[in-house]
């Protein structure tokens, strides 16, 4: 696994024991054909460090987080930004930025609060294999 934290490349932080979050990462990896994204679990040392560096809570965050240079996106903003970076058909999510954040994040929070019940929970974090392994940060 990678051991240096990229400065400018987008890094997706995710709940490593959440089936929905792992599914999102597994959806994202093959669609990231330009291999732009790096990944780290919220529970990892790298994830905790990045959260702290960006002034986010390190113990209670229930969200996908996108770190992009000095910028940080959480919840629905992170999903929309990830889709925009992916481009193609996924960029069609970009106009949802005009929907008030309170509405977008309300829906996001509902899913996040119920994600373990709806999608289950893993005993341990996702362990990547193959070529994608070097894009996962420890």
Steps between C-alpha positions, in 0.01 A plus 500: 500500500605856444675673785530861385199728517453676164492880521260584219342174383147442627476265798172330586458424871233241575366292787706184459253272679185624325374282214341800325822702520709206381252451218542865403879456487466177302268687260744789469826310444423346157340825379807700597674401177755780536585377853454847647365396840680367804310336785527468877257384764381747760629256762856492363791706630512688167125562511516634855797721413327645191180568697695679773703697245176631349329578832251214482404275792710185514267286709139554396504575129249289308564619150688459179766770503694627202832672563629688197809707574393756760132445422280261692153377406265300722168323456309592184762758400760220494281273286425781252867602478611137448244465220623824343862382507399167344332689219293338229149401601589539870550874451121517459486513880672841497175700459378356832733754663215751457276292727540648849768317696259452791274288277787306338672437832170414670454213257868408534474502882192277491683239293817536712308456825340181371782362283603215729140386541422532127829379352680316780840537658831326441718353773806677357592765248513430127836357394571594138681269262676525166591828332259707710684405819761773449225765499387403852685695766587346836 
